[in-house]
Amino acid sequence: MRRLGKRCATRGTQEVAKELLNGRGAWHGAQLVSEQPLSEGERWRLGLGGVVQLAVALAGVRIGLRSLGRRGSGGALLPRTLASRVISEGRQIRGKFPPTASANEILYRADTRGRITHYQVYGADGLPVMRVDVTGKPHGGVAAPHVIEFQRHRAPDGTIYVRPSRKARPARADEIP
């Protein structure tokens, strides 16, 4: 992890890894793990869990399983989850989510510490498909984290508009960043 420079030498690898996992630094941390193999000493200091968390932050990147402690396995392609897309492709906003966005865009709101609190996924037509509330009030009797899906309606003049569903469902593990 030579690219971390002085931060690694002064505070230790594990502290730097924790910092990288919080907020926007997760993308950079996962790139460090995927692009540069860790020495055995760095793996021990970081811990297997830390290496896996950094790698999962950028799901879909080919990493060598040897860096995770296995021998002769080659590379593995991690599954691409919605939560990993929010971290890698999402764009942070403030205030309310807009009624339309770019095609297949993911917008998110974060707290003062950089943790994602809500995100909204838009479809190919730029209209919202679903909103995930990681924190906040319960909706429809479902405590956070929960998912509110948007329903599409067609007006008599042919225009399509969306409205959030009145019912919420619990968020799956792959939907929580």
N, CA, C and O of each residue as an XYZ file, in Angstrom:
708
protein
N       0.829     -1.174      0.000
C       0.000      0.000      0.000
C       0.875      1.239      0.000
O       0.657      2.193      0.747
N       1.865      1.186     -0.861
C       2.803      2.292     -0.952
C       2.111      3.587     -1.369
O       2.569      4.670     -1.004
N       1.015      3.497     -2.129
C       0.357      4.693     -2.636
C      -0.289      5.511     -1.528
O      -0.640      6.670     -1.754
N      -0.456      4.947     -0.343
C      -1.045      5.695      0.759
C      -0.049      6.665      1.376
O      -0.439      7.594      2.083
N       1.224      6.456      1.114
C       2.256      7.395      1.528
C       2.388      7.547      3.018
O       2.405      6.561      3.754
N       2.482      8.801      3.474
C       2.760      9.096      4.875
C       1.615      8.712      5.793
O       1.847      8.395      6.959
N       0.366      8.730      5.292
C      -0.769      8.391      6.150
C      -0.613      6.996      6.726
O      -0.904      6.770      7.901
N      -0.155      6.061      5.905
C      -0.003      4.671      6.346
C       1.111      4.550      7.378
O       0.981      3.800      8.345
N       2.191      5.274      7.180
C       3.334      5.165      8.086
C       3.037      5.774      9.449
O       3.531      5.279     10.463
N       2.248      6.826      9.493
C       2.015      7.505     10.766
C       0.872      6.904     11.572
O       0.926      6.916     12.802
N      -0.159      6.379     10.920
C      -1.324      5.917     11.669
C      -1.544      4.414     11.628
O      -2.319      3.899     12.434
N      -0.916      3.708     10.751
C      -1.114      2.272     10.670
C      -2.121      1.910      9.591
O      -3.044      2.670      9.297
N      -1.927      0.741      9.011
C      -2.746      0.309      7.889
C      -4.206      0.139      8.267
O      -5.084      0.511      7.488
N      -4.494     -0.412      9.440
C      -5.877     -0.674      9.812
C      -6.675      0.623      9.966
O      -7.829      0.687      9.542
N      -6.085      1.643     10.559
C      -6.774      2.924     10.703
C      -7.055      3.550      9.345
O      -8.136      4.095      9.122
N      -6.088      3.476      8.437
C      -6.270      4.030      7.101
C      -7.360      3.265      6.370
O      -8.168      3.871      5.667
N      -7.400      1.941      6.521
C      -8.429      1.136      5.862
C      -9.811      1.512      6.366
O     -10.751      1.608      5.577
N      -9.951      1.729      7.679
C     -11.246      2.140      8.223
C     -11.666      3.485      7.643
O     -12.836      3.689      7.319
N     -10.713      4.398      7.514
C     -11.021      5.706      6.944
C     -11.488      5.558      5.498
O     -12.429      6.228      5.074
N     -10.833      4.685      4.750
C     -11.195      4.496      3.353
C     -12.573      3.875      3.201
O     -13.259      4.132      2.212
N     -12.989      3.058      4.169
C     -14.297      2.424      4.076
C     -15.429      3.395      4.360
O     -16.563      3.127      3.964
N     -15.176      4.493      5.018
C     -16.222      5.455      5.349
C     -16.426      6.426      4.198
O     -15.473      7.028      3.703
N     -17.669      6.572      3.780
C     -18.037      7.590      2.801
C     -17.412      7.402      1.443
O     -17.355      6.289      0.922
N     -16.944      8.491      0.872
C     -16.464      8.501     -0.500
C     -15.116      7.828     -0.676
O     -14.731      7.546     -1.811
N     -14.376      7.556      0.398
C     -13.064      6.938      0.291
C     -13.115      5.458     -0.034
O     -12.078      4.870     -0.343
N     -14.292      4.831      0.025
C     -14.398      3.394     -0.230
C     -13.970      3.049     -1.656
O     -13.322      2.027     -1.875
N     -14.323      3.882     -2.612
C     -13.946      3.642     -4.012
C     -12.426      3.591     -4.139
O     -11.879      2.676     -4.754
N     -11.757      4.566     -3.560
C     -10.295      4.634     -3.641
C      -9.663      3.443     -2.926
O      -8.698      2.865     -3.426
N     -10.195      3.073     -1.769
C      -9.656      1.944     -1.019
C      -9.778      0.637     -1.774
O      -8.852     -0.173     -1.774
N     -10.921      0.427     -2.421
C     -11.105     -0.803     -3.186
C     -10.169     -0.839     -4.381
O      -9.675     -1.905     -4.749
N      -9.920      0.310     -4.991
C      -8.978      0.345     -6.101
C      -7.576     -0.022     -5.633
O      -6.848     -0.726     -6.333
N      -7.200      0.449     -4.462
C      -5.879      0.111     -3.940
C      -5.731     -1.393     -3.769
O      -4.691     -1.962     -4.101
N      -6.777     -2.038     -3.250
C      -6.713     -3.480     -3.033
C      -6.683     -4.223     -4.355
O      -5.929     -5.185     -4.502
N      -7.493     -3.793     -5.326
C      -7.585     -4.531     -6.576
C      -6.382     -4.310     -7.485
O      -6.019     -5.209     -8.243
N      -5.754     -3.132     -7.428
C      -4.649     -2.837     -8.333
C      -3.296     -3.250     -7.784
O      -2.359     -3.462     -8.554
N      -3.178     -3.366     -6.499
C      -1.869     -3.578     -5.907
C      -1.955     -4.692     -4.867
O      -2.655     -4.532     -3.867
N      -1.267     -5.812     -5.070
C      -1.332     -6.889     -4.078
C      -0.704     -6.461     -2.757
O       0.278     -5.720     -2.728
N      -1.291     -6.941     -1.670
C      -0.785     -6.617     -0.338
C       0.290     -7.615      0.070
O       0.214     -8.794     -0.276
N       1.277     -7.147      0.796
C       2.278     -8.065      1.331
C       1.643     -8.847      2.475
O       0.583     -8.473      2.976
N       2.287     -9.925      2.882
C       1.730    -10.744      3.954
C       1.594     -9.946      5.249
O       0.609    -10.103      5.971
N       2.567     -9.096      5.547
C       2.491     -8.267      6.751
C       1.324     -7.291      6.706
O       0.643     -7.085      7.711
N       1.091     -6.687      5.536
C      -0.037     -5.766      5.407
C      -1.365     -6.493      5.552
O      -2.304     -5.957      6.140
N      -1.454     -7.727      5.014
C      -2.692     -8.513      5.155
C      -2.985     -8.774      6.617
O      -4.134     -8.674      7.047
N      -1.944     -9.112      7.401
C      -2.152     -9.389      8.821
C      -2.572     -8.138      9.573
O      -3.465     -8.189     10.419
N      -1.927     -7.005      9.267
C      -2.297     -5.761      9.958
C      -3.709     -5.321      9.589
O      -4.462     -4.878     10.456
N      -4.075     -5.435      8.322
C      -5.389     -5.030      7.850
C      -6.458     -6.024      8.265
O      -7.590     -5.635      8.554
N      -6.115     -7.289      8.297
C      -7.081     -8.325      8.646
C      -7.849     -8.762      7.416
O      -8.089     -7.961      6.513
N      -8.236    -10.025      7.376
C      -8.955    -10.567      6.226
C     -10.268     -9.834      6.007
O     -10.633     -9.545      4.868
N     -10.982     -9.529      7.086
C     -12.255     -8.824      6.947
C     -12.093     -7.470      6.291
O     -12.918     -7.080      5.465
N     -11.041     -6.747      6.646
C     -10.804     -5.439      6.049
C     -10.518     -5.526      4.565
O     -10.997     -4.694      3.794
N      -9.746     -6.519      4.150
C      -9.443     -6.694      2.732
C     -10.713     -7.023      1.968
O     -10.941     -6.488      0.884
N     -11.543     -7.901      2.523
C     -12.788     -8.279      1.858
C     -13.718     -7.070      1.762
O     -14.323     -6.847      0.713
N     -13.843     -6.288      2.834
C     -14.715     -5.115      2.799
C     -14.252     -4.110      1.758
O     -15.072     -3.537      1.042
N     -12.961     -3.893      1.667
C     -12.456     -2.971      0.657
C     -12.743     -3.487     -0.745
O     -13.107     -2.707     -1.625
N     -12.586     -4.777     -0.966
C     -12.825     -5.348     -2.283
C     -14.301     -5.305     -2.640
O     -14.647     -5.027     -3.788
N     -15.174     -5.574     -1.683
C     -16.610     -5.567     -1.942
C     -17.098     -4.161     -2.254
O     -18.094     -4.001     -2.959
N     -16.420     -3.141     -1.745
C     -16.819     -1.765     -2.019
C     -16.807     -1.468     -3.508
O     -17.528     -0.583     -3.967
N     -16.017     -2.179     -4.252
C     -15.977     -2.008     -5.696
C     -16.282     -3.353     -6.341
O     -15.432     -3.931     -7.020
N     -17.486     -3.845     -6.130
C     -17.870     -5.156     -6.657
C     -17.766     -5.142     -8.176
O     -18.029     -4.128     -8.823
N     -17.381     -6.277     -8.729
C     -17.235     -6.393    -10.158
C     -15.799     -6.238    -10.620
O     -15.503     -6.486    -11.789
N     -14.914     -5.842     -9.749
C     -13.500     -5.713    -10.103
C     -12.821     -7.045     -9.863
O     -13.061     -7.698     -8.847
N     -11.984     -7.445    -10.785
C     -11.262     -8.696    -10.634
C     -10.147     -8.512     -9.617
O      -9.303     -7.629     -9.764
N     -10.146     -9.352     -8.581
C      -9.073     -9.301     -7.591
C      -8.470    -10.683     -7.481
O      -9.145    -11.686     -7.715
N      -7.216    -10.734     -7.130
C      -6.558    -12.016     -6.938
C      -6.900    -12.573     -5.573
O      -6.698    -11.899     -4.563
N      -7.411    -13.785     -5.524
C      -7.760    -14.382     -4.240
C      -6.518    -14.652     -3.405
O      -6.618    -14.858     -2.195
N      -5.347    -14.653     -4.036
C      -4.131    -14.829     -3.256
C      -3.973    -13.692     -2.251
O      -3.408    -13.897     -1.176
N      -4.458    -12.504     -2.580
C      -4.370    -11.393     -1.633
C      -5.317    -11.591     -0.459
O      -5.192    -10.900      0.552
N      -6.259    -12.517     -0.573
C      -7.164    -12.828      0.524
C      -6.701    -14.049      1.301
O      -7.388    -14.481      2.227
N      -5.552    -14.616      0.947
C      -5.006    -15.713      1.721
C      -5.164    -17.080      1.079
O      -4.748    -18.067      1.687
N      -5.742    -17.200     -0.116
C      -5.871    -18.491     -0.784
C      -4.756    -18.647     -1.799
O      -4.193    -17.663     -2.281
N      -4.441    -19.899     -2.120
C      -3.366    -20.151     -3.077
C      -3.913    -20.775     -4.353
O      -4.808    -21.619     -4.310
N      -3.370    -20.353     -5.482
C      -3.652    -20.985     -6.758
C      -5.085    -20.844     -7.235
O      -5.523    -21.645     -8.060
N      -5.826    -19.873     -6.759
C      -7.217    -19.748     -7.156
C      -7.396    -18.830     -8.354
O      -8.470    -18.802     -8.953
N      -6.365    -18.080     -8.712
C      -6.510    -17.136     -9.800
C      -7.287    -15.923     -9.358
O      -7.021    -15.374     -8.288
N      -8.257    -15.485    -10.172
C      -9.057    -14.312     -9.835
C     -10.512    -14.684     -9.685
O     -10.944    -15.730    -10.169
N     -11.264    -13.845     -9.026
C     -12.687    -14.072     -8.848
C     -13.426    -12.806     -9.233
O     -12.950    -11.700     -8.974
N     -14.582    -12.962     -9.848
C     -15.404    -11.829    -10.217
C     -16.507    -11.708     -9.185
O     -17.386    -12.567     -9.104
N     -16.464    -10.637     -8.389
C     -17.451    -10.445     -7.345
C     -18.778    -10.007     -7.957
O     -18.778     -9.320     -8.979
N     -19.904    -10.386     -7.362
C     -21.195     -9.985     -7.910
C     -21.402     -8.479     -7.774
O     -20.925     -7.865     -6.819
N     -22.100     -7.901     -8.712
C     -22.358     -6.459     -8.725
C     -23.700     -6.219     -8.045
O     -24.744     -6.574     -8.593
N     -23.685     -5.628     -6.872
C     -24.910     -5.385     -6.129
C     -25.326     -3.928     -6.272
O     -24.532     -3.071     -6.660
N     -26.588     -3.670     -5.949
C     -27.082     -2.302     -6.004
C     -26.331     -1.416     -5.021
O     -26.018     -0.266     -5.330
N     -26.044     -1.946     -3.845
C     -25.312     -1.172     -2.838
C     -23.929     -0.767     -3.343
O     -23.485      0.354     -3.095
N     -23.246     -1.668     -4.049
C     -21.922     -1.322     -4.563
C     -22.022     -0.294     -5.682
O     -21.121      0.529     -5.843
N     -23.113     -0.327     -6.464
C     -23.309      0.679     -7.513
C     -23.538      2.058     -6.910
O     -23.075      3.058     -7.458
N     -24.250      2.120     -5.786
C     -24.475      3.411     -5.128
C     -23.138      4.014     -4.730
O     -22.904      5.205     -4.934
N     -22.267      3.198     -4.167
C     -20.963      3.674     -3.713
C     -20.086      4.089     -4.891
O     -19.418      5.122     -4.834
N     -20.086      3.291     -5.955
C     -19.157      3.555     -7.054
C     -19.694      4.533     -8.097
O     -18.924      5.314     -8.656
N     -21.012      4.505     -8.372
C     -21.558      5.307     -9.465
C     -22.480      6.429     -9.012
O     -22.805      7.319     -9.798
N     -22.904      6.396     -7.753
C     -23.883      7.366     -7.274
C     -23.349      8.787     -7.233
O     -22.143      9.019     -7.157
N     -24.288      9.739     -7.287
C     -23.944     11.156     -7.225
C     -24.653     11.757     -6.020
O     -25.865     11.607     -5.869
N     -23.903     12.431     -5.170
C     -24.473     12.994     -3.956
C     -25.225     14.276     -4.264
O     -24.771     15.112     -5.045
N     -26.402     14.416     -3.625
C     -27.195     15.633     -3.751
C     -27.569     16.117     -2.358
O     -27.347     15.420     -1.368
N     -28.135     17.310     -2.291
C     -28.660     17.856     -1.039
C     -30.120     18.207     -1.267
O     -30.513     18.574     -2.374
N     -30.912     18.096     -0.228
C     -32.325     18.437     -0.335
C     -33.138     17.294     -0.914
O     -32.772     16.125     -0.800
N     -34.258     17.662     -1.544
C     -35.173     16.655     -2.095
C     -34.600     16.028     -3.361
O     -33.802     16.637     -4.073
N     -35.032     14.789     -3.622
C     -34.643     14.137     -4.865
C     -35.415     14.783     -6.017
O     -36.603     15.074     -5.870
N     -34.765     15.013     -7.156
C     -35.468     15.619     -8.290
C     -36.465     14.631     -8.905
O     -36.281     13.420     -8.784
N     -37.523     15.135     -9.566
C     -38.514     14.235    -10.172
C     -37.959     13.457    -11.363
O     -38.460     12.378    -11.676
N     -36.937     13.985    -12.028
C     -36.287     13.275    -13.133
C     -34.775     13.420    -12.996
O     -34.276     14.327    -12.329
N     -34.064     12.505    -13.645
C     -32.600     12.533    -13.642
C     -32.117     11.915    -14.947
O     -32.928     11.559    -15.801
N     -30.827     11.789    -15.103
C     -30.265     11.128    -16.282
C     -30.648      9.654    -16.273
O     -31.012      9.105    -15.232
N     -30.566      9.025    -17.423
C     -30.927      7.615    -17.549
C     -30.062      6.742    -16.648
O     -28.839      6.887    -16.620
N     -30.697      5.841    -15.915
C     -30.037      4.859    -15.045
C     -29.116      5.502    -14.007
O     -28.095      4.922    -13.636
N     -29.469      6.675    -13.549
C     -28.647      7.376    -12.566
C     -29.060      6.986    -11.148
O     -30.207      6.614    -10.902
N     -28.115      7.076    -10.231
C     -28.372      6.841     -8.814
C     -27.943      8.093     -8.064
O     -26.789      8.514     -8.145
N     -28.882      8.681     -7.334
C     -28.600      9.861     -6.525
C     -28.721      9.478     -5.061
O     -29.581      8.678     -4.695
N     -27.860     10.049     -4.218
C     -27.939      9.720     -2.798
C     -27.730     10.957     -1.943
O     -27.128     11.943     -2.367
N     -28.255     10.872     -0.710
C     -28.014     11.889      0.304
C     -27.172     11.245      1.386
O     -27.324     10.059      1.679
N     -26.289     12.023      1.974
C     -25.404     11.515      3.020
C     -25.466     12.436      4.231
O     -25.806     13.613      4.119
N     -25.126     11.870      5.401
C     -25.085     12.682      6.617
C     -23.750     13.425      6.687
O     -22.948     13.364      5.755
N     -23.523     14.120      7.792
C     -22.309     14.931      7.917
C     -21.037     14.099      7.963
O     -19.951     14.616      7.700
N     -21.154     12.826      8.292
C     -19.980     11.942      8.318
C     -19.734     11.251      6.979
O     -18.782     10.482      6.848
N     -20.576     11.517      5.991
C     -20.401     10.921      4.677
C     -21.099      9.590      4.494
O     -20.957      8.972      3.440
N     -21.853      9.123      5.487
C     -22.578      7.857      5.366
C     -23.863      8.072      4.579
O     -24.572      9.055      4.795
N     -24.159      7.162      3.674
C     -25.353      7.270      2.838
C     -26.585      7.026      3.701
O     -26.674      6.013      4.394
N     -27.546      7.970      3.656
C     -28.767      7.846      4.452
C     -29.973      7.490      3.591
O     -30.861      6.773      4.052
N     -30.025      7.975      2.351
C     -31.109      7.689      1.417
C     -30.513      7.670      0.013
O     -29.555      8.389     -0.273
N     -31.086      6.840     -0.864
C     -30.711      6.938     -2.271
C     -31.896      6.583     -3.142
O     -32.797      5.852     -2.730
N     -31.881      7.117     -4.364
C     -32.975      6.897     -5.300
C     -32.389      6.444     -6.625
O     -31.405      7.004     -7.107
N     -33.007      5.419     -7.212
C     -32.553      4.829     -8.467
C     -33.512      5.261     -9.571
O     -34.730      5.175     -9.414
N     -32.959      5.722    -10.680
C     -33.762      6.166    -11.814
C     -33.630      5.155    -12.948
O     -32.588      4.517    -13.099
N     -34.693      5.008    -13.749
C     -34.717      4.056    -14.850
C     -34.149      4.638    -16.129
O     -33.602      5.741    -16.142
N     -34.288      3.870    -17.214
C     -33.754      4.274    -18.508
C     -34.435      5.531    -19.039
O     -33.840      6.270    -19.825
N     -35.686      5.785    -18.617
C     -36.405      6.977    -19.056
C     -36.159      8.189    -18.162
O     -36.716      9.259    -18.409
N     -35.336      8.035    -17.131
C     -35.017      9.137    -16.236
C     -36.013      9.343    -15.116
O     -35.880     10.288    -14.339
N     -37.014      8.471    -15.015
C     -38.002      8.559    -13.946
C     -37.594      7.641    -12.799
O     -36.956      6.615    -13.034
N     -37.952      7.993    -11.555
C     -37.534      7.170    -10.414
C     -38.169      5.784    -10.433
O     -39.330      5.620    -10.809
N     -37.386      4.795    -10.020
C     -37.840      3.408     -9.938
C     -38.044      3.018     -8.479
O     -39.048      2.392     -8.135
N     -37.097      3.385     -7.622
C     -37.186      3.037     -6.206
C     -36.357      3.997     -5.369
O     -35.405      4.612     -5.849
N     -36.752      4.111     -4.083
C     -35.991      4.900     -3.118
C     -35.712      4.014     -1.921
O     -36.605      3.323     -1.431
N     -34.478      4.031     -1.449
C     -34.089      3.257     -0.274
C     -33.769      4.245      0.838
O     -32.887      5.094      0.705
N     -34.507      4.115      1.943
C     -34.255      4.928      3.129
C     -33.460      4.072      4.102
O     -34.012      3.166      4.728
N     -32.177      4.350      4.232
C     -31.317      3.583      5.132
C     -31.588      3.982      6.577
O     -31.550      3.142      7.477
N     -31.862      5.262      6.796
C     -32.205      5.762      8.129
C     -33.479      6.588      8.007
O     -33.874      6.977      6.908
N     -34.113      6.849      9.134
C     -35.281      7.720      9.123
C     -36.507      7.070      9.725
O     -36.429      6.015     10.355
N     -37.654      7.725      9.517
C     -38.923      7.278     10.080
C     -39.422      6.022      9.368
O     -39.065      5.775      8.215
N     -40.254      5.224     10.061
C     -40.884      4.085      9.388
C     -41.956      4.565      8.402
O     -42.576      5.608      8.609
N     -42.162      3.811      7.351
C     -43.214      4.083      6.370
C     -44.082      2.848      6.260
O     -43.580      1.744      6.052
N     -45.371      3.031      6.398
C     -46.294      1.900      6.283
C     -46.019      0.816      7.302
O     -46.258     -0.361      7.032
N     -45.520      1.189      8.467
C     -45.230      0.209      9.506
C     -43.915     -0.527      9.333
O     -43.606     -1.422     10.120
N     -43.136     -0.172      8.326
C     -41.848     -0.831      8.081
C     -40.733      0.120      8.509
O     -40.584      1.211      7.957
N     -39.962     -0.306      9.491
C     -38.866      0.522      9.996
C     -37.727      0.578      8.983
O     -37.596     -0.297      8.127
N     -36.913      1.615      9.093
C     -35.740      1.742      8.220
C     -34.713      0.684      8.610
O     -34.611      0.351      9.791
N     -33.969      0.157      7.685
C     -33.931      0.468      6.265
C     -35.091     -0.194      5.511
O     -35.415     -1.361      5.736
N     -35.699      0.573      4.623
C     -36.807      0.062      3.830
C     -36.740      0.634      2.415
O     -36.010      1.587      2.139
N     -37.529      0.017      1.527
C     -37.551      0.398      0.115
C     -38.957      0.862     -0.238
O     -39.944      0.221      0.121
N     -39.034      1.973     -0.939
C     -40.303      2.461     -1.471
C     -40.171      2.438     -2.987
O     -39.337      3.139     -3.560
N     -41.003      1.625     -3.629
C     -40.960      1.516     -5.084
C     -41.941      2.511     -5.689
O     -42.964      2.830     -5.084
N     -41.628      2.994     -6.872
C     -42.474      3.969     -7.551
C     -43.357      3.254     -8.561
O     -42.918      2.331     -9.247
N     -44.611      3.696     -8.644
C     -45.571      3.123     -9.586
C     -45.756      4.092    -10.742
O     -45.858      5.303    -10.547
N     -45.798      3.543    -11.942
C     -45.986      4.362    -13.140
C     -47.474      4.420    -13.479
O     -48.183      3.416    -13.413
N     -47.928      5.617    -13.843
C     -49.322      5.835    -14.221
C     -49.343      6.590    -15.544
O     -48.428      7.349    -15.864
N     -50.417      6.361    -16.308
C     -50.578      7.050    -17.590
C     -51.804      7.957    -17.495
O     -52.903      7.506    -17.171
N     -51.601      9.225    -17.780
C     -52.689     10.198    -17.775
C     -53.527     10.025    -19.046
O     -53.043      9.443    -20.017
N     -54.763     10.512    -19.063
C     -55.609     10.393    -20.264
C     -54.977     10.999    -21.515
O     -55.261     10.553    -22.627
N     -54.129     12.003    -21.349
C     -53.476     12.600    -22.520
C     -52.239     11.827    -22.967
O     -51.599     12.208    -23.948
N     -51.889     10.734    -22.257
C     -50.782      9.876    -22.665
C     -49.471     10.106    -21.937
O     -48.533      9.327    -22.106
N     -49.383     11.148    -21.139
C     -48.137     11.385    -20.408
C     -48.000     10.387    -19.262
O     -48.984      9.988    -18.637
N     -46.769     10.000    -19.008
C     -46.489      9.038    -17.941
C     -45.936      9.800    -16.747
O     -45.058     10.651    -16.888
N     -46.460      9.483    -15.578
C     -45.949     10.076    -14.350
C     -45.801      8.977    -13.308
O     -46.418      7.917    -13.414
N     -44.990      9.236    -12.318
C     -44.747      8.238    -11.275
C     -45.155      8.791     -9.923
O     -45.088      9.995     -9.672
N     -45.577      7.886     -9.064
C     -45.925      8.211     -7.684
C     -45.316      7.140     -6.792
O     -45.277      5.969     -7.168
N     -44.837      7.532     -5.608
C     -44.309      6.512     -4.692
C     -45.431      5.627     -4.174
O     -46.551      6.087     -3.950
N     -45.122      4.370     -3.988
C     -46.085      3.422     -3.442
C     -46.382      3.782     -1.996
O     -45.523      4.320     -1.296
N     -47.597      3.487     -1.547
C     -47.951      3.742     -0.152
C     -47.360      2.678      0.762
O     -47.250      2.881      1.971
N     -46.983      1.555      0.188
C     -46.438      0.449      0.975
C     -44.925      0.411      0.828
O     -44.379      0.625     -0.255
N     -44.274      0.137      1.924
C     -42.817     -0.029      1.918
C     -42.509     -1.487      2.217
O     -43.309     -2.198      2.823
N     -41.343     -1.910      1.782
C     -40.887     -3.265      2.105
C     -39.516     -3.158      2.751
O     -38.787     -2.199      2.498
N     -39.151     -4.138      3.589
C     -37.810     -4.107      4.192
C     -36.732     -4.206      3.109
O     -36.893     -4.936      2.131
N     -35.660     -3.486      3.287
C     -34.553     -3.515      2.327
C     -33.772     -4.813      2.480
O     -33.528     -5.286      3.590
N     -33.385     -5.382      1.332
C     -32.539     -6.578      1.341
C     -31.102     -6.164      1.657
O     -30.745     -4.990      1.551
N     -30.300     -7.122      2.037
C     -28.904     -6.844      2.405
C     -28.125     -6.243      1.239
O     -27.260     -5.394      1.454
N     -28.419     -6.671      0.001
C     -27.684     -6.142     -1.151
C     -28.141     -4.739     -1.549
O     -27.554     -4.139     -2.449
N     -29.180     -4.204     -0.895
C     -29.654     -2.854     -1.174
C     -29.162     -1.831     -0.146
O     -29.402     -0.634     -0.300
N     -28.484     -2.293      0.884
C     -28.016     -1.404      1.941
C     -26.522     -1.149      1.763
O     -25.719     -2.075      1.878
N     -26.136      0.120      1.477
C     -24.708      0.404      1.292
C     -23.947      0.400      2.601
O     -22.736      0.622      2.612
